Amino acid sequence: LAHLNQAYPIYKSLGVQRDLVDNLLERGNVLWRLGRYSEAAPLLDEASSIADKPAGGDPELSASIKLARAEMALSQGRFSHARQNAEAALAAAGENFPATALGAKCVLALAQSYGGATAAGRQTGSAAVEMARRLHDPGQLARAQLVHAETLLRAGDRPRALSTALEAQNMLARGVQQASQWRALLVAALASRNTPGTESQKYASQARESLARLEQDWGPVNFASYLDRPDVQRQQQELARLTSSR
């Protein structure tokens, strides 16, 4: 984040609009992921004011900013706002920016599921996986599978939620999406509750270990702000309940 902050005045003085917007977007994404929403929002607003200009705007970055807003709203538990921004990002991305379209589809699936439309969320999650397969990107596929696993769990399909979460976790373990790994293990633990054996507790223990590693990698300050996110608080509560149900 420090190097992005340092680069901003340089881009601004040079008048390099695309680099300036990209810098604002990257900083906004870093901040909201750490739960620092009040700092992220004005950066995304400033980026949007440039990228959405009628003349000289940037359609690709404009779609990415809409996606960032959707992801931030989802993280805050503002599911209606997340759905609206995800739909706007999908429309803006179209077929020209498939990675952004996939991200928006993933947000839409979770916003539907957590907003009460579990059947629609499950269907959208399945569509996200199919979109990801066409990108031939293992990281994007793992992300979509994790989303689909959550939507399956919300819809009550625990067996498929478990298998999909474990498939996502196997792929995530090979990459650097650290914050997604513990979530995949949590979904696996939730999906295997009330089944014979100790699989649920095993996955819950692995999820706790994976979450603890984030503090080592990110440092106590960043980790603490991450834990304050509403979605992460909900996930921690779910993990705690698994522990107390032993």
WODAUR-V419848 format. One record per run of one state. SS is the DSSP state (H for helix, E for strand, L for the rest). FROM is the first residue (numbers start at 1). TO is the last residue. Records with the same first field share a line. If there is no record, write none. Layout:
SS->FROM-TO  FROM-TO
This chain:
L->1-1  15-16  34-36  52-58  77-78  94-97  115-117  136-137  155-157  173-177  192-198  219-219  228-229  245-246
H->2-14  17-33  37-51  59-76  79-93  98-114  118-135  138-154  158-172  178-191  199-218  220-227  230-244
